[in-house]
Amino acid sequence: MFAKDILQKLWDKSRKLEGMDPQLFRKDPCGAIIAWDQYNQQSSPFGWGVDHIYPIEKGGDDNIDNLRVMHCQNLKAKGTDYPVYESAVTMDVVDNKPYVSQFRIKEDIQNKLSRLYPESVQ
């Protein structure tokens, strides 16, 4: 579990949802809706957790630049994959739906992480 101030920083840098209160709802990197009060609620349709972009298992750590919010199902689908990973859910109007798609960590983020974790260079 992360401290509330870290969670708030991660929440604040995540994508806002048009027409929804940004203090309550955001989008994860795969486009899934997440709800602030559903942190670590794995069975919730809007549950979310903290993703280590460059996984701990590969040498990543809790540096704020290596962290982001992600829907629980997408966290599970991503696992330790880097820089390409699969999603499990995405937004469907005002709810989430199953959706498997492939994503790639943005190049600017990969570049930043390669300075933190030289072993991350693919």
C-alpha positions as CSV (number, residue, x, y, z in Angstrom):
1,M,0.0,0.0,0.0
2,F,1.2,3.5,-0.8
3,A,0.8,6.6,1.3
4,K,-2.1,8.9,0.5
5,D,0.1,11.7,-0.7
6,I,1.8,9.4,-3.3
7,L,-1.6,8.1,-4.4
8,Q,-2.9,11.7,-4.8
9,K,0.2,12.6,-6.9
10,L,-0.4,9.6,-9.1
11,W,-4.1,10.3,-9.4
12,D,-3.4,13.9,-10.3
13,K,-1.1,12.9,-13.2
14,S,-3.6,10.4,-14.6
15,R,-6.1,11.2,-17.5
16,K,-9.3,13.1,-16.7
17,L,-12.6,12.0,-17.9
18,E,-14.6,14.6,-19.7
19,G,-17.9,15.4,-17.9
20,M,-16.9,13.6,-14.7
21,D,-15.5,14.9,-11.5
22,P,-11.7,14.5,-11.7
23,Q,-11.5,14.1,-7.9
24,L,-13.7,11.0,-8.2
25,F,-13.0,9.5,-11.6
26,R,-10.1,9.1,-14.0
27,K,-8.9,6.9,-16.8
28,D,-6.1,4.5,-16.6
29,P,-3.5,4.1,-19.4
30,C,-5.7,1.5,-21.1
31,G,-8.7,3.8,-21.1
32,A,-10.6,2.0,-18.2
33,I,-12.5,4.1,-15.7
34,I,-11.2,4.1,-12.2
35,A,-12.8,5.6,-9.0
36,W,-10.8,7.3,-6.3
37,D,-12.6,5.5,-3.5
38,Q,-12.0,2.1,-5.1
39,Y,-8.2,2.0,-4.5
40,N,-7.1,-1.7,-4.0
41,Q,-10.7,-2.9,-4.5
42,Q,-9.9,-5.7,-6.9
43,S,-13.5,-6.9,-7.3
44,S,-14.9,-3.5,-8.0
45,P,-15.7,-2.5,-11.6
46,F,-13.7,0.7,-11.0
47,G,-11.0,-0.7,-8.7
48,W,-7.4,0.4,-9.2
49,G,-3.9,0.0,-7.9
50,V,-0.4,1.3,-8.6
51,D,1.5,0.0,-11.6
52,H,5.3,-0.1,-11.6
53,I,5.8,0.8,-15.2
54,Y,9.2,-0.9,-15.2
55,P,8.4,-3.9,-13.0
56,I,10.1,-4.5,-9.7
57,E,10.8,-8.0,-10.8
58,K,13.0,-6.5,-13.6
59,G,14.8,-4.0,-11.4
60,G,12.2,-1.2,-11.0
61,D,11.4,0.5,-7.7
62,D,8.9,2.9,-6.1
63,N,10.4,6.0,-7.8
64,I,7.4,8.3,-8.5
65,D,8.4,8.4,-12.2
66,N,8.0,4.6,-12.3
67,L,4.5,4.7,-10.9
68,R,1.0,5.2,-12.3
69,V,-2.5,4.3,-11.6
70,M,-4.1,1.4,-13.4
71,H,-7.4,-0.5,-13.2
72,C,-7.0,-3.8,-11.2
73,Q,-7.8,-6.0,-14.1
74,N,-5.3,-4.2,-16.4
75,L,-2.7,-4.5,-13.7
76,K,-3.2,-8.2,-13.6
77,A,-3.1,-8.5,-17.4
78,K,0.1,-6.3,-17.6
79,G,1.9,-8.4,-15.1
80,T,5.7,-7.9,-15.5
81,D,5.5,-7.1,-19.2
82,Y,7.5,-4.1,-20.4
83,P,7.5,-2.1,-22.7
84,V,4.6,-3.9,-24.5
85,Y,1.7,-5.3,-22.5
86,E,-1.9,-6.3,-22.9
87,S,-5.0,-4.7,-21.3
88,A,-8.1,-6.5,-19.9
89,V,-10.7,-3.7,-19.8
90,T,-11.5,-0.3,-21.2
91,M,-14.2,2.3,-21.0
92,D,-17.6,1.9,-22.6
93,V,-19.5,5.2,-22.3
94,V,-19.9,5.2,-18.4
95,D,-18.8,1.7,-17.5
96,N,-15.9,-0.7,-18.3
97,K,-16.1,-3.6,-20.7
98,P,-13.7,-6.5,-21.4
99,Y,-11.3,-5.4,-24.0
100,V,-8.0,-7.1,-24.8
101,S,-5.6,-4.8,-26.7
102,Q,-1.8,-4.4,-26.9
103,F,-0.2,-1.2,-25.5
104,R,3.3,0.1,-25.6
105,I,4.9,2.4,-22.9
106,K,5.3,5.8,-24.5
107,E,8.8,6.5,-25.8
108,D,9.3,9.6,-23.6
109,I,8.5,7.5,-20.5
110,Q,10.8,4.7,-21.7
111,N,13.6,7.3,-22.2
112,K,13.1,8.6,-18.7
113,L,13.0,5.1,-17.2
114,S,16.1,4.1,-19.1
115,R,18.0,6.8,-17.2
116,L,16.7,5.4,-13.9
117,Y,17.0,1.7,-14.9
118,P,19.7,1.3,-17.5
119,E,18.8,-2.4,-17.7
120,S,15.4,-1.5,-19.1
121,V,16.8,-0.6,-22.5
122,Q,15.4,-3.1,-24.9
